[in-house]
Amino acid sequence: MPAPRRLSRLFLLALLVCGVAGFSALGVWQLKRLHWKRALIARVEGYLHAPPTPAPPPALWPTLDSQREEYRRVVVHGQYVQGAETRTQAVTELGAGYWVLSPLRTTQGWVVLINRGFVPADAQAAPPPAGPVTVPGLLRRSEPGGGFLRTNQPAQERWYSRDVAAIARARRLQHVAPYFIDAAANPAATGWPRPGMTVIRFRNQHLQYALTWFALALLSAWGLWRVLSEPTRLRHDGDHGHV
C-alpha cells in the first residue's frame, strides 16, 4: 500500500475510533442526565404537593442547598420593609414587564426578599401591605450576575435577574436570606403585582439525545469495521483475479 494511502487510512481509523469512544461517552452522559432530570422532576412534584413548611432560618443557611430545595413550598411571617422595592426585568405569558421584589422582615428579625409578582411595563405596582402579613410561596435560589448577555447595574437601577446578594447590598439590608420567595397566587388579590406566576417546566429530551449519540457511535463502529476489513476484501478480490 502506498505511504500516502496508508497514512490516510491510519488517520481515518483514528478518527473512527475517537468517534466510537466519544459518541458512546456522550450517550452515557445523556443517560446520567436523564436519571438526574427524572429525579429532579419527581422531587419538585413532591414539593408542590406537600404542605408548606417554615422558610429556612439563619441557622440553616450555611448548609442550605438552594438548588436542591428550590420550589419547596414555604411560608414566612413578618412585615414588609416599605420603600425598598426592586424591579427586575421579566417576560411572562402576560408580556414584558418586571418582577417586584420587596424585603420582608420576619418575626425572628431576619430579612427575606419576596417576589410579590409580575407587573406589565405600562402598569404601576401597588405598594406592599403595611402591618403583619403571612406570605406562602415557593423557595427560589438567587440569580447572581444578571440575565442573558446583560449584567445587573445596581447604580442605574437596571436589574435583569433576581440577584439576592446584590439587591441586599443596593438596599443596605442586613441579615438577608440567601434565597427569595415567589409569593403564591392569591385569588382575592386585584391589580398589580400579579403573584403565583412561577413557571415550573423542565425540558427532558435526554433520552432522544442519548439515542442520537449511540446511533452515531454505531455508525462510527460500522465505518471502523469497513475500513479494517478493506485489506481482507482486497486480498480476496485479488485471489479471484488470478484464478
C-alpha positions in Angstrom: 0.0 0.0 0.0 1.5 3.4 -0.9 2.6 5.6 2.0 0.1 8.4 1.4 -2.8 6.0 1.3 -1.5 4.2 4.4 -1.4 7.5 6.3 -4.9 8.4 5.2 -6.1 5.0 6.3 -4.5 5.4 9.7 -6.0 8.9 10.1 -9.4 7.5 9.2 -9.0 4.7 11.7 -8.1 7.1 14.5 -11.0 9.3 13.6 -13.5 6.4 13.7 -12.1 5.1 17.0 -12.4 8.5 18.5 -15.9 8.7 17.1 -17.0 5.4 18.7 -15.5 6.3 22.1 -16.6 9.9 22.0 -20.2 9.3 20.9 -20.6 6.4 23.3 -19.4 8.6 26.2 -21.8 11.3 25.2 -24.6 8.8 25.1 -23.8 7.5 28.6 -23.6 11.1 29.9 -27.1 11.8 28.5 -28.4 8.7 30.3 -27.0 10.1 33.5 -28.6 13.4 32.8 -31.9 11.6 32.1 -31.7 9.9 35.5 -30.9 13.3 37.2 -33.7 15.1 35.4 -36.3 12.5 36.3 -35.2 12.6 39.9 -35.4 16.4 39.8 -38.9 16.3 38.3 -40.1 13.8 40.9 -38.6 15.9 43.8 -40.3 19.1 42.6 -43.6 17.3 42.1 -43.3 16.1 45.7 -42.6 19.7 46.9 -45.6 21.1 45.1 -48.0 18.5 46.7 -46.5 18.8 50.2 -47.8 21.2 52.8 -45.8 24.4 53.3 -43.0 24.5 55.8 -41.4 27.5 57.6 -38.8 29.2 55.4 -35.3 28.2 56.3 -34.0 30.3 59.2 -30.4 31.7 59.5 -29.2 28.5 61.4 -29.8 26.5 58.2 -28.3 29.0 55.7 -24.7 27.7 55.9 -25.7 24.2 54.8 -28.7 25.1 52.6 -28.6 23.6 49.2 -30.9 26.1 47.4 -30.6 24.3 44.1 -31.9 21.1 45.7 -34.5 22.9 47.9 -35.8 25.1 45.0 -39.6 25.1 44.5 -40.2 23.8 48.0 -43.4 25.3 49.4 -42.6 27.6 52.4 -44.4 30.2 54.5 -43.0 33.2 56.3 -44.4 35.7 58.8 -43.4 39.3 59.3 -43.8 42.9 57.9 -42.7 44.4 54.6 -39.9 47.0 54.7 -41.5 49.9 53.0 -39.8 51.9 50.2 -37.2 49.3 49.5 -38.6 47.5 46.4 -36.6 46.3 43.4 -37.9 45.8 39.9 -36.2 43.1 37.8 -36.9 42.6 34.1 -39.3 39.8 33.2 -41.1 38.3 30.3 -44.1 36.2 31.0 -47.3 34.9 29.3 -48.7 38.3 30.0 -46.0 40.0 28.1 -42.9 42.1 29.0 -42.7 43.8 32.4 -40.9 43.3 35.7 -41.0 41.4 38.9 -41.4 43.3 42.1 -39.2 42.2 44.9 -39.9 43.5 48.4 -37.9 42.8 51.5 -39.9 41.3 54.4 -38.5 41.4 57.9 -39.6 38.2 59.6 -40.9 37.9 63.2 -37.5 36.4 64.0 -35.7 39.6 62.8 -34.0 38.3 59.6 -35.0 39.5 56.1 -36.1 37.6 53.0 -36.9 39.0 49.6 -40.4 38.3 48.4 -41.2 38.3 44.7 -44.7 39.8 45.0 -45.4 39.1 41.4 -45.4 40.4 37.8 -46.3 43.9 36.6 -46.7 44.8 32.9 -44.3 47.5 31.6 -47.2 50.0 31.3 -48.7 49.4 34.7 -48.0 50.5 38.2 -47.4 48.2 41.2 -49.3 48.7 44.4 -47.1 49.2 47.5 -46.7 46.2 49.8 -49.3 46.0 52.6 -48.4 47.5 55.9 -48.6 45.6 59.2 -48.1 41.9 59.9 -48.5 39.5 57.0 -48.2 35.8 56.3 -46.7 35.0 52.9 -46.9 31.5 51.4 -44.8 30.8 48.3 -42.1 28.8 46.7 -38.4 28.9 47.7 -36.2 30.1 44.8 -32.5 30.3 44.5 -30.7 33.5 43.8 -29.9 34.5 40.2 -26.4 36.1 40.5 -24.9 38.3 37.8 -27.7 39.2 35.5 -29.7 38.0 32.6 -28.7 36.6 29.2 -25.9 38.8 27.9 -26.9 41.5 30.4 -25.2 42.4 33.6 -27.1 43.9 36.5 -26.3 47.6 37.0 -27.4 48.5 40.6 -26.2 52.1 40.4 -28.5 52.7 37.4 -31.3 50.6 38.9 -31.2 48.2 36.0 -31.9 44.7 37.2 -32.0 41.7 34.8 -32.0 39.0 37.4 -33.1 38.4 40.9 -29.6 38.6 42.5 -30.3 38.4 46.2 -26.9 39.4 47.4 -26.6 42.4 45.0 -30.1 43.6 45.8 -29.4 43.3 49.6 -26.2 45.5 49.1 -28.0 48.0 47.0 -30.8 48.4 49.6 -28.4 48.2 52.5 -30.3 45.3 54.0 -28.7 43.2 56.7 -29.1 39.5 57.7 -30.8 38.6 54.4 -31.7 35.0 53.4 -29.6 33.6 50.5 -32.8 32.8 48.6 -36.0 34.6 47.7 -39.6 33.5 47.8 -42.1 33.6 44.9 -45.4 34.6 46.5 -48.2 32.2 45.9 -51.3 33.1 43.9 -54.0 34.9 45.8 -57.4 34.7 44.2 -58.6 37.6 46.3 -55.9 39.9 45.1 -56.7 42.6 42.4 -54.5 44.8 40.4 -50.7 44.6 40.2 -48.4 42.9 41.0 -49.8 39.5 40.0 -48.4 36.7 42.2 -48.3 33.0 41.6 -46.8 33.2 38.1 -43.9 30.9 38.7 -43.2 28.7 35.6 -42.1 25.2 36.6 -41.1 23.5 33.4 -38.2 21.1 32.8 -37.2 20.1 29.3 -36.4 16.4 29.3 -35.0 15.3 25.9 -32.1 13.5 27.3 -33.3 10.1 26.1 -33.6 11.4 22.5 -30.1 12.9 22.8 -28.7 9.6 24.2 -30.2 7.6 21.3 -28.8 10.0 18.8 -25.3 9.7 20.3 -25.5 5.9 20.4 -26.7 5.8 16.8 -23.6 7.9 15.8 -21.4 5.6 17.8 -22.8 2.6 15.9 -22.4 4.3 12.6 -18.7 5.0 13.5 -18.3 1.4 14.6 -19.7 0.2 11.2 -17.3 2.6 9.4 -14.4 1.2 11.5 -15.3 -2.3 10.6 -15.5 -1.4 6.9 -12.0 0.2 7.0 -10.5 -2.7 8.9 -12.0 -5.3 6.6 -10.8 -3.5 3.5 -7.4 -5.3 3.2 -9.2 -8.7 3.5 -11.6 -7.8 0.8 -8.8 -6.6 -1.5 -6.8 -9.8 -1.0 -10.0 -11.8 -1.6 -10.7 -9.9 -4.8 -7.0 -10.3 -5.9 -7.1 -14.1 -5.4 -10.2 -14.3 -7.5 -8.4 -12.2 -10.2 -5.6 -14.7 -10.5 -7.8 -17.8 -10.9 
